[in-house]
Amino acid sequence: QCAEALLAIGFDGFGYGGWPLDAEGTLVTEMLAYTRELVPAAFPMHALGVGHPANITACAGMGYSLFDSALPTRDARRGRLYIFTEAGAQPTALDKAWFRFLYITDDKYIKAAEPISPHCDCLTCRHYTRGYLHHLFRSNEATFQRLATIHNLRFMVQLMERLA
């Protein structure tokens, strides 16, 4: 009834979500898919609160094209960085091997001379090493938060380009 009433109003697009996860943190795919089915494909759908790369990929496969979440920036500030496992890796909902998390807090990065990701063209990856970023994080430097956020947001842009 809600979908029919909203369609009758004549909005340009529709959204579903807010926190579309169950108690275990698993994406509620059945409800997201059902909601997408209720709205004709001609209308864009916004998956509110969906920010995990695997969940974005799953929702894109259902026909959602707009996403918003604080997760990528929050993860960046806490030292959890997103990287593609290989150049040109194609995201799929069934196989999550196309990306992984890099935890900059790991001691193995103390003297690491490589960028966060060799497959990334962001400012952070072009100019800063994992070792330097590890140092900034451990020193509680605000610069780390900015550089990490730049990287994770660039990852998200690349993800959306690959899903298009």
Legacy VTK file of the C-alpha trace (Angstrom):
# vtk DataFile Version 3.0
C-alpha trace
ASCII
DATASET POLYDATA
POINTS 164 float
0.000 0.000 0.000
2.790 2.408 0.881
4.590 1.859 -2.427
1.355 2.323 -4.384
0.555 5.543 -2.512
4.058 6.928 -3.046
3.960 6.039 -6.732
0.629 7.867 -7.027
2.218 11.038 -5.613
4.727 10.997 -8.470
8.185 11.163 -6.900
11.251 11.073 -9.169
12.875 8.287 -7.152
12.416 6.187 -4.046
14.445 4.970 -1.121
14.509 2.120 1.319
16.710 1.464 4.293
18.045 3.454 7.162
19.663 0.364 8.631
18.750 -2.563 6.353
20.618 -5.118 8.459
19.369 -7.850 10.761
20.500 -8.370 14.372
23.665 -10.176 13.179
24.601 -7.335 10.795
23.613 -9.261 7.664
22.018 -7.345 4.810
18.264 -7.964 4.660
18.350 -8.892 0.976
14.822 -10.301 0.806
13.247 -7.027 1.956
15.526 -4.905 -0.242
14.700 -7.058 -3.286
10.973 -7.027 -2.498
10.961 -3.239 -2.107
12.792 -2.851 -5.418
10.180 -5.070 -7.103
7.378 -2.809 -5.873
8.822 0.219 -7.665
9.032 0.190 -11.476
12.569 -0.049 -12.861
12.186 3.372 -14.494
12.546 4.989 -11.054
15.924 5.156 -9.314
16.128 3.470 -5.931
18.220 4.717 -3.020
19.572 2.164 -0.519
19.827 4.278 2.618
22.519 3.302 5.098
24.185 0.773 2.802
27.941 1.389 2.812
29.799 -1.925 3.061
31.339 -2.649 -0.371
29.835 -6.149 -0.538
26.389 -4.828 0.401
26.558 -2.060 -2.196
27.416 -4.668 -4.809
24.484 -6.846 -3.725
22.044 -3.914 -3.815
23.316 -2.759 -7.201
22.518 -6.236 -8.485
18.943 -5.766 -7.258
18.580 -2.484 -9.157
19.544 0.100 -6.542
21.695 2.904 -7.934
22.052 5.404 -5.077
23.778 4.770 -1.755
24.766 6.703 1.319
26.482 5.688 4.486
28.968 6.974 7.031
30.704 3.571 7.047
33.533 4.303 4.548
34.573 7.489 6.333
34.131 6.015 9.818
36.162 2.960 8.809
38.876 5.223 7.401
39.143 7.245 10.607
39.500 4.006 12.592
42.216 2.592 10.330
40.165 0.158 8.224
41.005 0.880 4.600
39.391 -0.616 1.504
41.454 -2.038 -1.335
40.733 -3.875 -4.555
42.610 -7.167 -4.647
43.705 -6.610 -8.236
43.626 -3.901 -10.867
40.302 -3.900 -12.655
38.752 -6.363 -10.189
35.082 -6.705 -11.075
32.765 -6.563 -8.055
30.266 -9.414 -7.756
27.733 -10.055 -5.036
28.478 -13.785 -4.919
32.265 -13.567 -4.578
33.802 -11.074 -2.165
37.382 -11.808 -3.240
37.489 -8.612 -5.343
38.226 -6.447 -2.289
39.674 -6.696 1.184
40.296 -4.583 4.246
43.724 -3.305 5.200
44.090 -2.528 8.889
46.758 0.172 9.060
47.139 -0.426 12.814
48.860 -3.766 12.164
52.500 -3.634 13.241
53.572 -5.173 9.931
53.025 -1.721 8.387
55.469 0.141 10.657
58.113 0.361 7.926
56.038 -0.579 4.871
57.122 1.472 1.873
54.210 0.696 -0.460
50.976 2.700 -0.804
47.695 1.521 0.685
46.869 0.026 -2.708
48.951 -0.224 -5.854
45.654 -0.168 -7.796
44.508 3.208 -6.499
45.135 6.635 -7.990
44.025 8.719 -4.998
46.211 11.447 -3.537
46.966 9.316 -0.487
48.184 6.311 -2.488
50.192 8.480 -4.865
52.075 10.328 -2.120
52.100 8.385 1.172
53.303 4.975 2.333
51.621 2.496 4.628
54.449 3.057 7.094
53.880 6.795 7.217
50.122 6.343 7.571
50.716 3.814 10.360
52.878 6.413 12.117
50.223 9.129 11.706
47.530 6.831 13.107
49.630 5.752 16.110
50.558 9.405 16.758
46.873 10.340 16.739
47.507 12.873 13.968
44.365 14.354 12.430
46.146 14.236 9.065
45.697 10.463 9.097
41.928 10.781 9.240
41.881 13.065 6.227
44.269 10.934 4.138
42.475 7.685 5.008
39.090 9.228 4.205
40.368 10.449 0.839
41.429 6.894 0.044
38.229 5.140 1.133
36.060 7.649 -0.725
38.120 7.147 -3.880
37.630 3.388 -3.464
33.872 3.982 -3.302
33.942 6.101 -6.474
35.895 3.382 -8.268
33.436 0.779 -6.986
30.482 2.732 -8.382
32.277 3.166 -11.722
32.828 -0.573 -11.919
29.203 -1.322 -11.072
27.875 1.086 -13.708
LINES 1 165
164 0 1 2 3 4 5 6 7 8 9 10 11 12 13 14 15 16 17 18 19 20 21 22 23 24 25 26 27 28 29 30 31 32 33 34 35 36 37 38 39 40 41 42 43 44 45 46 47 48 49 50 51 52 53 54 55 56 57 58 59 60 61 62 63 64 65 66 67 68 69 70 71 72 73 74 75 76 77 78 79 80 81 82 83 84 85 86 87 88 89 90 91 92 93 94 95 96 97 98 99 100 101 102 103 104 105 106 107 108 109 110 111 112 113 114 115 116 117 118 119 120 121 122 123 124 125 126 127 128 129 130 131 132 133 134 135 136 137 138 139 140 141 142 143 144 145 146 147 148 149 150 151 152 153 154 155 156 157 158 159 160 161 162 163
